């Protein structure tokens, strides 16, 4: 039983890390999209 609880804690910790990474990736992708929009806007002005 103790081993199962330890595994559950490890899995929960891994899930937390993975969700944090996924959220960070989503944020960076959104920022990259914003930069592309800015670049396209500047290019269209020229």
N, CA, C, O and CB atoms as a CASP TS submission, in Angstrom:
PFRMAT TS
TARGET T0000
AUTHOR 0000-0000-0000
METHOD Language model
MODEL 1
PARENT N/A
ATOM      1  N   UNK     1       0.853  -1.201   0.000  1.00  0.00           N
ATOM      2  CA  UNK     1       0.000   0.000   0.000  1.00  0.00           C
ATOM      3  C   UNK     1       0.885   1.246   0.000  1.00  0.00           C
ATOM      4  O   UNK     1       0.621   2.190  -0.744  1.00  0.00           O
ATOM      5  CB  UNK     1      -0.964   0.009   1.240  1.00  0.00           C
ATOM      6  N   UNK     2       1.928   1.258   0.824  1.00  0.00           N
ATOM      7  CA  UNK     2       2.812   2.425   0.883  1.00  0.00           C
ATOM      8  C   UNK     2       3.481   2.662  -0.464  1.00  0.00           C
ATOM      9  O   UNK     2       3.646   3.806  -0.887  1.00  0.00           O
ATOM     10  CB  UNK     2       3.878   2.244   1.978  1.00  0.00           C
ATOM     11  N   UNK     3       3.866   1.580  -1.137  1.00  0.00           N
ATOM     12  CA  UNK     3       4.507   1.724  -2.450  1.00  0.00           C
ATOM     13  C   UNK     3       3.542   2.355  -3.441  1.00  0.00           C
ATOM     14  O   UNK     3       3.935   3.207  -4.238  1.00  0.00           O
ATOM     15  CB  UNK     3       4.994   0.356  -2.977  1.00  0.00           C
ATOM     16  N   UNK     4       2.275   1.938  -3.394  1.00  0.00           N
ATOM     17  CA  UNK     4       1.283   2.513  -4.308  1.00  0.00           C
ATOM     18  C   UNK     4       1.125   4.001  -4.048  1.00  0.00           C
ATOM     19  O   UNK     4       1.059   4.794  -4.987  1.00  0.00           O
ATOM     20  CB  UNK     4      -0.075   1.800  -4.160  1.00  0.00           C
ATOM     21  N   UNK     5       1.063   4.384  -2.777  1.00  0.00           N
ATOM     22  CA  UNK     5       0.918   5.804  -2.443  1.00  0.00           C
ATOM     23  C   UNK     5       2.126   6.588  -2.935  1.00  0.00           C
ATOM     24  O   UNK     5       1.979   7.704  -3.434  1.00  0.00           O
ATOM     25  CB  UNK     5       0.742   5.993  -0.919  1.00  0.00           C
ATOM     26  N   UNK     6       3.314   6.019  -2.802  1.00  0.00           N
ATOM     27  CA  UNK     6       4.524   6.701  -3.260  1.00  0.00           C
ATOM     28  C   UNK     6       4.468   6.864  -4.772  1.00  0.00           C
ATOM     29  O   UNK     6       4.820   7.921  -5.296  1.00  0.00           O
ATOM     30  CB  UNK     6       5.799   5.918  -2.840  1.00  0.00           C
ATOM     31  N   UNK     7       4.022   5.813  -5.485  1.00  0.00           N
ATOM     32  CA  UNK     7       3.916   5.899  -6.946  1.00  0.00           C
ATOM     33  C   UNK     7       2.903   6.965  -7.334  1.00  0.00           C
ATOM     34  O   UNK     7       3.131   7.734  -8.268  1.00  0.00           O
ATOM     35  CB  UNK     7       3.515   4.535  -7.550  1.00  0.00           C
ATOM     36  N   UNK     8       1.787   7.010  -6.620  1.00  0.00           N
ATOM     37  CA  UNK     8       0.761   8.015  -6.930  1.00  0.00           C
ATOM     38  C   UNK     8       1.329   9.419  -6.751  1.00  0.00           C
ATOM     39  O   UNK     8       1.061  10.306  -7.561  1.00  0.00           O
ATOM     40  CB  UNK     8      -0.489   7.822  -6.030  1.00  0.00           C
ATOM     41  N   UNK     9       2.111   9.621  -5.697  1.00  0.00           N
ATOM     42  CA  UNK     9       2.714  10.942  -5.471  1.00  0.00           C
ATOM     43  C   UNK     9       3.669  11.283  -6.607  1.00  0.00           C
ATOM     44  O   UNK     9       3.687  12.414  -7.092  1.00  0.00           O
ATOM     45  CB  UNK     9       3.459  10.982  -4.112  1.00  0.00           C
ATOM     46  N   UNK    10       4.467  10.297  -7.031  1.00  0.00           N
ATOM     47  CA  UNK    10       5.407  10.535  -8.131  1.00  0.00           C
ATOM     48  C   UNK    10       4.644  10.884  -9.400  1.00  0.00           C
ATOM     49  O   UNK    10       5.003  11.829 -10.103  1.00  0.00           O
ATOM     50  CB  UNK    10       6.305   9.297  -8.366  1.00  0.00           C
ATOM     51  N   UNK    11       3.595  10.126  -9.696  1.00  0.00           N
ATOM     52  CA  UNK    11       2.808  10.392 -10.903  1.00  0.00           C
ATOM     53  C   UNK    11       2.175  11.771 -10.831  1.00  0.00           C
ATOM     54  O   UNK    11       2.156  12.500 -11.823  1.00  0.00           O
ATOM     55  CB  UNK    11       1.722   9.320 -11.094  1.00  0.00           C
ATOM     56  N   UNK    12       1.661  12.130  -9.675  1.00  0.00           N
ATOM     57  CA  UNK    12       1.042  13.450  -9.521  1.00  0.00           C
ATOM     58  C   UNK    12       2.086  14.537  -9.760  1.00  0.00           C
ATOM     59  O   UNK    12       1.798  15.543 -10.409  1.00  0.00           O
ATOM     60  CB  UNK    12       0.409  13.605  -8.109  1.00  0.00           C
ATOM     61  N   UNK    13       3.288  14.340  -9.243  1.00  0.00           N
ATOM     62  CA  UNK    13       4.355  15.328  -9.432  1.00  0.00           C
ATOM     63  C   UNK    13       4.717  15.418 -10.910  1.00  0.00           C
ATOM     64  O   UNK    13       4.895  16.514 -11.441  1.00  0.00           O
ATOM     65  CB  UNK    13       5.607  14.960  -8.588  1.00  0.00           C
ATOM     66  N   UNK    14       4.827  14.260 -11.580  1.00  0.00           N
ATOM     67  CA  UNK    14       5.161  14.258 -13.004  1.00  0.00           C
ATOM     68  C   UNK    14       4.068  14.951 -13.802  1.00  0.00           C
ATOM     69  O   UNK    14       4.357  15.728 -14.712  1.00  0.00           O
ATOM     70  CB  UNK    14       5.366  12.818 -13.516  1.00  0.00           C
ATOM     71  N   UNK    15       2.809  14.672 -13.463  1.00  0.00           N
ATOM     72  CA  UNK    15       1.699  15.315 -14.171  1.00  0.00           C
ATOM     73  C   UNK    15       1.762  16.824 -13.997  1.00  0.00           C
ATOM     74  O   UNK    15       1.524  17.568 -14.949  1.00  0.00           O
ATOM     75  CB  UNK    15       0.347  14.779 -13.667  1.00  0.00           C
ATOM     76  N   UNK    16       2.078  17.281 -12.797  1.00  0.00           N
ATOM     77  CA  UNK    16       2.166  18.719 -12.535  1.00  0.00           C
ATOM     78  C   UNK    16       3.264  19.331 -13.395  1.00  0.00           C
ATOM     79  O   UNK    16       3.082  20.401 -13.977  1.00  0.00           O
ATOM     80  CB  UNK    16       2.438  18.994 -11.031  1.00  0.00           C
ATOM     81  N   UNK    17       4.405  18.649 -13.474  1.00  0.00           N
ATOM     82  CA  UNK    17       5.523  19.165 -14.285  1.00  0.00           C
ATOM     83  C   UNK    17       5.114  19.204 -15.753  1.00  0.00           C
ATOM     84  O   UNK    17       5.385  20.182 -16.451  1.00  0.00           O
ATOM     85  CB  UNK    17       6.801  18.288 -14.101  1.00  0.00           C
ATOM     86  N   UNK    18       4.463  18.141 -16.222  1.00  0.00           N
ATOM     87  CA  UNK    18       4.056  18.086 -17.631  1.00  0.00           C
ATOM     88  C   UNK    18       3.052  19.183 -17.948  1.00  0.00           C
ATOM     89  O   UNK    18       3.157  19.834 -18.988  1.00  0.00           O
ATOM     90  CB  UNK    18       3.458  16.713 -17.967  1.00  0.00           C
ATOM     91  N   UNK    19       2.085  19.397 -17.072  1.00  0.00           N
ATOM     92  CA  UNK    19       1.087  20.435 -17.346  1.00  0.00           C
ATOM     93  C   UNK    19       1.758  21.799 -17.353  1.00  0.00           C
ATOM     94  O   UNK    19       1.402  22.657 -18.160  1.00  0.00           O
ATOM     95  CB  UNK    19      -0.056  20.397 -16.299  1.00  0.00           C
ATOM     96  N   UNK    20       2.730  22.014 -16.460  1.00  0.00           N
ATOM     97  CA  UNK    20       3.451  23.295 -16.451  1.00  0.00           C
ATOM     98  C   UNK    20       4.190  23.479 -17.766  1.00  0.00           C
ATOM     99  O   UNK    20       4.177  24.569 -18.339  1.00  0.00           O
ATOM    100  CB  UNK    20       4.443  23.366 -15.262  1.00  0.00           C
ATOM    101  N   UNK    21       4.841  22.412 -18.252  1.00  0.00           N
ATOM    102  CA  UNK    21       5.579  22.501 -19.517  1.00  0.00           C
ATOM    103  C   UNK    21       4.614  22.802 -20.653  1.00  0.00           C
ATOM    104  O   UNK    21       4.890  23.651 -21.501  1.00  0.00           O
ATOM    105  CB  UNK    21       6.357  21.190 -19.802  1.00  0.00           C
ATOM    106  N   UNK    22       3.479  22.104 -20.670  1.00  0.00           N
ATOM    107  CA  UNK    22       2.501  22.319 -21.744  1.00  0.00           C
ATOM    108  C   UNK    22       2.014  23.763 -21.726  1.00  0.00           C
ATOM    109  O   UNK    22       1.903  24.392 -22.778  1.00  0.00           O
ATOM    110  CB  UNK    22       1.303  21.345 -21.603  1.00  0.00           C
ATOM    111  N   UNK    23       1.723  24.291 -20.545  1.00  0.00           N
ATOM    112  CA  UNK    23       1.260  25.674 -20.444  1.00  0.00           C
ATOM    113  C   UNK    23       2.347  26.619 -20.928  1.00  0.00           C
ATOM    114  O   UNK    23       2.051  27.596 -21.616  1.00  0.00           O
ATOM    115  CB  UNK    23       0.854  26.014 -18.995  1.00  0.00           C
ATOM    116  N   UNK    24       3.599  26.347 -20.581  1.00  0.00           N
ATOM    117  CA  UNK    24       4.704  27.207 -21.004  1.00  0.00           C
ATOM    118  C   UNK    24       4.827  27.172 -22.519  1.00  0.00           C
ATOM    119  O   UNK    24       5.052  28.205 -23.149  1.00  0.00           O
ATOM    120  CB  UNK    24       6.034  26.771 -20.341  1.00  0.00           C
ATOM    121  N   UNK    25       4.680  25.992 -23.106  1.00  0.00           N
ATOM    122  CA  UNK    25       4.773  25.864 -24.568  1.00  0.00           C
ATOM    123  C   UNK    25       3.654  26.655 -25.219  1.00  0.00           C
ATOM    124  O   UNK    25       3.882  27.355 -26.206  1.00  0.00           O
ATOM    125  CB  UNK    25       4.709  24.374 -25.006  1.00  0.00           C
ATOM    126  N   UNK    26       2.439  26.553 -24.675  1.00  0.00           N
ATOM    127  CA  UNK    26       1.313  27.298 -25.245  1.00  0.00           C
ATOM    128  C   UNK    26       1.597  28.793 -25.195  1.00  0.00           C
ATOM    129  O   UNK    26       1.315  29.508 -26.156  1.00  0.00           O
ATOM    130  CB  UNK    26       0.001  26.973 -24.493  1.00  0.00           C
ATOM    131  N   UNK    27       2.145  29.269 -24.101  1.00  0.00           N
ATOM    132  CA  UNK    27       2.440  30.701 -23.956  1.00  0.00           C
ATOM    133  C   UNK    27       3.473  31.122 -24.991  1.00  0.00           C
ATOM    134  O   UNK    27       3.304  32.150 -25.648  1.00  0.00           O
ATOM    135  CB  UNK    27       2.949  31.022 -22.523  1.00  0.00           C
ATOM    136  N   UNK    28       4.545  30.341 -25.148  1.00  0.00           N
ATOM    137  CA  UNK    28       5.584  30.719 -26.108  1.00  0.00           C
ATOM    138  C   UNK    28       5.030  30.690 -27.517  1.00  0.00           C
ATOM    139  O   UNK    28       5.390  31.539 -28.332  1.00  0.00           O
ATOM    140  CB  UNK    28       6.801  29.785 -25.997  1.00  0.00           C
ATOM    141  N   UNK    29       4.159  29.733 -27.829  1.00  0.00           N
ATOM    142  CA  UNK    29       3.567  29.678 -29.166  1.00  0.00           C
ATOM    143  C   UNK    29       2.697  30.905 -29.400  1.00  0.00           C
ATOM    144  O   UNK    29       2.701  31.471 -30.493  1.00  0.00           O
ATOM    145  CB  UNK    29       2.737  28.386 -29.348  1.00  0.00           C
ATOM    146  N   UNK    30       1.951  31.318 -28.378  1.00  0.00           N
ATOM    147  CA  UNK    30       1.111  32.512 -28.518  1.00  0.00           C
ATOM    148  C   UNK    30       1.989  33.736 -28.747  1.00  0.00           C
ATOM    149  O   UNK    30       1.660  34.588 -29.572  1.00  0.00           O
ATOM    150  CB  UNK    30       0.219  32.711 -27.264  1.00  0.00           C
ATOM    151  N   UNK    31       3.099  33.830 -28.026  1.00  0.00           N
ATOM    152  CA  UNK    31       4.005  34.972 -28.197  1.00  0.00           C
ATOM    153  C   UNK    31       4.588  34.967 -29.604  1.00  0.00           C
ATOM    154  O   UNK    31       4.679  36.017 -30.241  1.00  0.00           O
ATOM    155  CB  UNK    31       5.141  34.938 -27.142  1.00  0.00           C
ATOM    156  N   UNK    32       4.982  33.798 -30.092  1.00  0.00           N
ATOM    157  CA  UNK    32       5.534  33.707 -31.444  1.00  0.00           C
ATOM    158  C   UNK    32       4.492  34.155 -32.455  1.00  0.00           C
ATOM    159  O   UNK    32       4.822  34.847 -33.419  1.00  0.00           O
ATOM    160  CB  UNK    32       6.004  32.268 -31.755  1.00  0.00           C
ATOM    161  N   UNK    33       3.238  33.770 -32.248  1.00  0.00           N
ATOM    162  CA  UNK    33       2.171  34.187 -33.156  1.00  0.00           C
ATOM    163  C   UNK    33       2.031  35.702 -33.107  1.00  0.00           C
ATOM    164  O   UNK    33       1.848  36.340 -34.144  1.00  0.00           O
ATOM    165  CB  UNK    33       0.828  33.501 -32.789  1.00  0.00           C
ATOM    166  N   UNK    34       2.116  36.284 -31.914  1.00  0.00           N
ATOM    167  CA  UNK    34       2.034  37.746 -31.780  1.00  0.00           C
ATOM    168  C   UNK    34       3.180  38.403 -32.536  1.00  0.00           C
ATOM    169  O   UNK    34       2.974  39.399 -33.230  1.00  0.00           O
ATOM    170  CB  UNK    34       2.064  38.167 -30.288  1.00  0.00           C
ATOM    171  N   UNK    35       4.386  37.854 -32.408  1.00  0.00           N
ATOM    172  CA  UNK    35       5.536  38.432 -33.107  1.00  0.00           C
ATOM    173  C   UNK    35       5.320  38.357 -34.611  1.00  0.00           C
ATOM    174  O   UNK    35       5.644  39.302 -35.330  1.00  0.00           O
ATOM    175  CB  UNK    35       6.842  37.705 -32.714  1.00  0.00           C
ATOM    176  N   UNK    36       4.774  37.239 -35.095  1.00  0.00           N
ATOM    177  CA  UNK    36       4.531  37.094 -36.534  1.00  0.00           C
ATOM    178  C   UNK    36       3.552  38.160 -36.998  1.00  0.00           C
ATOM    179  O   UNK    36       3.736  38.762 -38.056  1.00  0.00           O
ATOM    180  CB  UNK    36       3.990  35.679 -36.867  1.00  0.00           C
ATOM    181  N   UNK    37       2.520  38.390 -36.212  1.00  0.00           N
ATOM    182  CA  UNK    37       1.531  39.412 -36.578  1.00  0.00           C
ATOM    183  C   UNK    37       2.215  40.773 -36.636  1.00  0.00           C
ATOM    184  O   UNK    37       1.982  41.548 -37.564  1.00  0.00           O
ATOM    185  CB  UNK    37       0.344  39.436 -35.563  1.00  0.00           C
ATOM    186  N   UNK    38       3.058  41.064 -35.647  1.00  0.00           N
ATOM    187  CA  UNK    38       3.771  42.346 -35.634  1.00  0.00           C
ATOM    188  C   UNK    38       4.673  42.463 -36.858  1.00  0.00           C
ATOM    189  O   UNK    38       4.696  43.501 -37.519  1.00  0.00           O
ATOM    190  CB  UNK    38       4.603  42.496 -34.339  1.00  0.00           C
ATOM    191  N   UNK    39       5.416  41.397 -37.158  1.00  0.00           N
ATOM    192  CA  UNK    39       6.319  41.427 -38.312  1.00  0.00           C
ATOM    193  C   UNK    39       5.529  41.629 -39.600  1.00  0.00           C
ATOM    194  O   UNK    39       5.914  42.431 -40.451  1.00  0.00           O
ATOM    195  CB  UNK    39       7.146  40.125 -38.391  1.00  0.00           C
ATOM    196  N   UNK    40       4.434  40.907 -39.738  1.00  0.00           N
ATOM    197  CA  UNK    40       3.617  41.039 -40.946  1.00  0.00           C
ATOM    198  C   UNK    40       3.063  42.449 -41.056  1.00  0.00           C
ATOM    199  O   UNK    40       3.003  43.013 -42.149  1.00  0.00           O
ATOM    200  CB  UNK    40       2.469  40.013 -40.944  1.00  0.00           C
ATOM    201  N   UNK    41       2.656  43.021 -39.926  1.00  0.00           N
ATOM    202  CA  UNK    41       2.119  44.375 -39.930  1.00  0.00           C
ATOM    203  C   UNK    41       3.181  45.368 -40.369  1.00  0.00           C
ATOM    204  O   UNK    41       2.904  46.267 -41.163  1.00  0.00           O
ATOM    205  CB  UNK    41       1.583  44.747 -38.547  1.00  0.00           C
ATOM    206  N   UNK    42       4.394  45.212 -39.857  1.00  0.00           N
ATOM    207  CA  UNK    42       5.480  46.125 -40.228  1.00  0.00           C
ATOM    208  C   UNK    42       5.830  45.959 -41.698  1.00  0.00           C
ATOM    209  O   UNK    42       6.078  46.943 -42.395  1.00  0.00           O
ATOM    210  CB  UNK    42       6.725  45.879 -39.352  1.00  0.00           C
ATOM    211  N   UNK    43       5.852  44.721 -42.169  1.00  0.00           N
ATOM    212  CA  UNK    43       6.208  44.470 -43.566  1.00  0.00           C
ATOM    213  C   UNK    43       5.168  45.060 -44.507  1.00  0.00           C
ATOM    214  O   UNK    43       5.515  45.572 -45.571  1.00  0.00           O
ATOM    215  CB  UNK    43       6.355  42.968 -43.822  1.00  0.00           C
ATOM    216  N   UNK    44       3.900  44.992 -44.126  1.00  0.00           N
ATOM    217  CA  UNK    44       2.847  45.496 -45.013  1.00  0.00           C
ATOM    218  C   UNK    44       2.903  47.023 -45.092  1.00  0.00           C
ATOM    219  O   UNK    44       2.463  47.603 -46.085  1.00  0.00           O
ATOM    220  CB  UNK    44       1.454  45.034 -44.521  1.00  0.00           C
ATOM    221  N   UNK    45       3.439  47.683 -44.057  1.00  0.00           N
ATOM    222  CA  UNK    45       3.537  49.150 -44.077  1.00  0.00           C
ATOM    223  C   UNK    45       4.599  49.611 -45.070  1.00  0.00           C
ATOM    224  O   UNK    45       4.471  50.682 -45.662  1.00  0.00           O
ATOM    225  CB  UNK    45       3.861  49.689 -42.669  1.00  0.00           C
ATOM    226  N   UNK    46       5.640  48.815 -45.255  1.00  0.00           N
ATOM    227  CA  UNK    46       6.766  49.227 -46.108  1.00  0.00           C
ATOM    228  C   UNK    46       6.350  49.281 -47.563  1.00  0.00           C
ATOM    229  O   UNK    46       7.165  49.608 -48.426  1.00  0.00           O
ATOM    230  CB  UNK    46       7.953  48.269 -45.942  1.00  0.00           C
TER
END
